[in-house]
Amino acid sequence: MTIAASGPSRAEILSLFRSLLRTARDFSDYNIREAEILSLFRSLLRTARDFSDYNIREYAKRRTIDGFRQNRNLSDPSSISSAFSEGKSELQVAKRQAVVYSLYAPKAKSVMEMESH
């Protein structure tokens, strides 16, 4: 018996990604290019994968997706710019934390990561 992770499904992530693409086209007037927004989203998800601990990895992924979901309807240029810069600073924090967590990685895997035989 395998236990499914309770995070968002691949289809939900792709749906959010497509929504970001549509929304990012509207950001072109605000000095933030579509490629920069998508790059930030991808980088945050990639950094989340660097955490060795299952719980931290899933939390970082969930926080990234929820943050982009929360900000996808922004239309004010200053709030868009603010959200983007906040996302960049969150990326730097996540990268530093991934390094720290890798130094003190748990020896055993989480129950969620173990394969059932």
Buried (B, 14 or more C-beta within 10 A) or exposed (E): EEEEEEEBEEEEBEEBBEBBEEBBEEBEEBEBEBEBBBEBBEBBBEBBEBBBBBEBBBBBBBBBBEBBBEBBEBEEEEEBBEBBEEBBEBBEEBBEBBEEBEEEEEEEEBEBEEEEE
